[in-house]
């Protein structure tokens, strides 16, 4: 067991500071009781101190504010600790999270401290005392030893992870001079972004998103009424309950002759994936619409149940996918359909600033594969959807209709990921465009005949998968990935670069706000979109700073293609 000092008297705090004042960063963990911090364990290169805030009171908090605001901290799953520290007004100068480091290195599927310690250190951690009573008047020796051990393990992991992350191949030309890089000596740009972003994720969860209860109820009733009508119409027309998988299976296979797969039990599969193959069939289209309404109702009910006051406080997984994209849950606020977003309304006296990157996946793809024609179009400020439509339709850009532009959106966003002609027919339908298989095939040939670098990239990936059964690569910022299917192999670098760009944008925005001493909170992030809540009187300035930050981040990640940002101000989460 590691040696430690248990600090319960205010007189001993000066001695702790003298021991730690020369350290650039400290190793930290907390033990909590309810919504209060009981212990804060801090360690340097050698010493470990356990501060009991129940005994130290306000002086302990003041001491920690001073100590941590001057240096970085290293911990495991720091988002948890930070949320508690922030409630006490304690904000560290910089952070390094060994859980995030483990995720970036990707050598293990599980990233709890227990799993990571076993994998990298061969050390068995007994977490049995984690759920013990940390609020009792006197803590046992075993509890204190447990608390100190977590700090020692984090310290051992840190030096190992720092070396591995800096050795991990990355783009040397991407220089990110941040608190994180200066304090911890990190040189890996993706790791620098992710470590700095831990604090942003903690704040995101703490702030929550404001909800208009009246609009929520109105939308809920609207969707329920619409669902009831669609279900009744379906039952009257087909004498089938659309909510019954067996009845739906019989209807589609026996009456309409659709070829649907079987489940393991031998029943007809009518899940969304099975039906998606026949989405152009009018009956299947009705069924999918009914299911969409049902999902909308479930989403609204979940938000209603999770309300605390007039806000919901979702959880966010900072690295929710191999691409680096975030994931949201309890409730998921990243998959809110656009027609339901009006339920989110800024508080009285405040407003939303809403920003997203314009055609960002296409901009990233063009630079990633070196597609000169796309790059040139972006540099000339062209609307790439009109430009692409003019290519496969053979007509001037200024004569492209609204429907033709919609079709080009489906073509651009679908074909950069290599979907088939049949897939394009189905995908175009989501943009309100009907295509025949023959038309889709011709458009596909025209697209790849013109954008030859994208075609060559797809062929290169397919060859790599055939020969090695996997495709390895990295995003434009340097995030590494390994893919085993073609869709993943062409998706990961584009969406991964988008995730890097979004996170870097938020960090740049935070720096801008600090520089001007302005208060604004990021309340949601959705892949290429940033939702900020701020006081109405500073909204215009916040809008300018957010746009500047996103464009600045774009210049760091994309060296050839300009990044465009659309920003608006609205009381509700809706575009102007």
PyMOL commands that set and color helices and strands:
alter all, ss='L'
color gray80, all
select helices_A, chain A and resi 10-20+53-69+78-87+98-105+113-121+128-131+141-167+179-184+189-207+213-238+245-255+272-276+282-306+338-343+360-369+372-379+384-393+397-399+402-415+421-429+437-450+452-468+486-516+536-557
alter helices_A, ss='H'
color red, helices_A
select strands_A, chain A and resi 5-7+25-33+36-43+48-52+72-75+94-97+209-210+311-312+315-317+327-329+350-357+471-474+480-483+520-526+529-535+565-570
alter strands_A, ss='S'
color yellow, strands_A
deselect
rebuild
show_as cartoon
